[in-house]
Amino acid sequence: MSEKRTPEQIEADLVRTREELASSVDELSTMLDPRVQLKEAKENISSAAKNAVDDVTAKAGSVLDRVKAGDPKVIGILGAGAAAVAAVIALAARRS
């Protein structure tokens, strides 16, 4: 059988439950606030951009190191890319 609770204990439980409910509602309100969501989205985008820049910088450094080391494959790829860019520029200039 359950133990009997006093009216004071019941009232204390009700007060605690109301406070917990109010806290939960406040948390949900904050989570669903468009300003909070916008701030979090900006932080996520900023973090993703920084990671992308770091990744590109690391890869560019690796390519430059390979060019400095005389890697013929990388030098050939860069040369072919430069030739393609030059061809596109020449075609665009000819059409103008």
C-alpha positions in Angstrom: 0.0 0.0 0.0 1.2 3.5 -0.7 2.3 5.8 2.1 0.1 8.7 3.0 1.4 12.1 2.1 0.7 15.3 3.9 -1.0 18.3 2.1 2.4 20.1 2.5 4.2 17.3 0.7 1.6 17.3 -2.1 1.9 21.1 -2.4 5.7 20.9 -2.5 5.4 18.3 -5.3 3.1 20.5 -7.2 5.4 23.5 -6.9 8.4 21.4 -8.1 6.4 20.1 -11.0 5.3 23.6 -12.0 8.8 24.8 -11.9 10.1 21.9 -14.0 7.3 22.5 -16.5 8.1 26.2 -16.7 11.8 25.4 -17.2 10.9 23.0 -20.0 8.7 25.5 -21.7 11.4 28.1 -21.5 13.9 25.7 -23.0 11.6 24.9 -25.9 10.8 28.6 -26.5 14.5 29.3 -26.7 15.2 26.4 -29.0 12.3 27.4 -31.3 13.2 31.2 -31.3 14.0 32.2 -34.9 16.8 34.5 -33.6 18.4 31.6 -31.8 18.0 29.4 -34.9 19.5 32.1 -37.1 22.5 32.5 -34.7 23.1 28.8 -34.7 22.8 28.6 -38.5 25.4 31.4 -38.8 27.7 29.7 -36.4 27.4 26.4 -38.4 28.0 28.1 -41.7 31.0 30.0 -40.3 32.4 26.8 -38.9 31.8 24.9 -42.2 33.4 27.7 -44.2 36.5 27.8 -41.9 36.8 24.0 -42.3 36.6 24.3 -46.1 39.2 27.0 -46.2 41.5 25.0 -44.0 41.0 21.9 -46.2 41.7 23.9 -49.4 44.7 25.6 -47.9 46.1 22.2 -46.8 45.5 20.7 -50.2 47.0 23.7 -52.0 50.0 23.5 -49.8 50.4 19.8 -50.7 50.1 20.6 -54.4 52.7 23.3 -54.1 55.0 21.0 -52.2 54.7 18.4 -55.0 55.4 21.1 -57.6 58.5 22.2 -55.7 59.6 18.6 -55.5 59.2 18.4 -59.3 56.3 15.9 -59.5 55.8 15.6 -63.2 52.2 14.4 -62.9 51.1 17.5 -60.8 53.1 19.8 -63.1 51.4 18.3 -66.2 48.0 18.7 -64.6 48.6 22.3 -63.7 50.0 23.0 -67.2 46.9 21.4 -68.9 44.7 23.5 -66.6 46.6 26.7 -67.5 46.3 25.8 -71.2 42.6 25.2 -70.9 42.1 28.6 -69.2 44.2 30.3 -71.8 42.1 28.7 -74.6 38.8 29.8 -73.0 40.1 33.3 -72.6 41.3 33.4 -76.3 37.9 32.1 -77.5 36.1 34.7 -75.4 38.3 37.5 -76.7 37.7 36.3 -80.3 33.9 36.4 -79.8 33.9 39.9 -78.4 
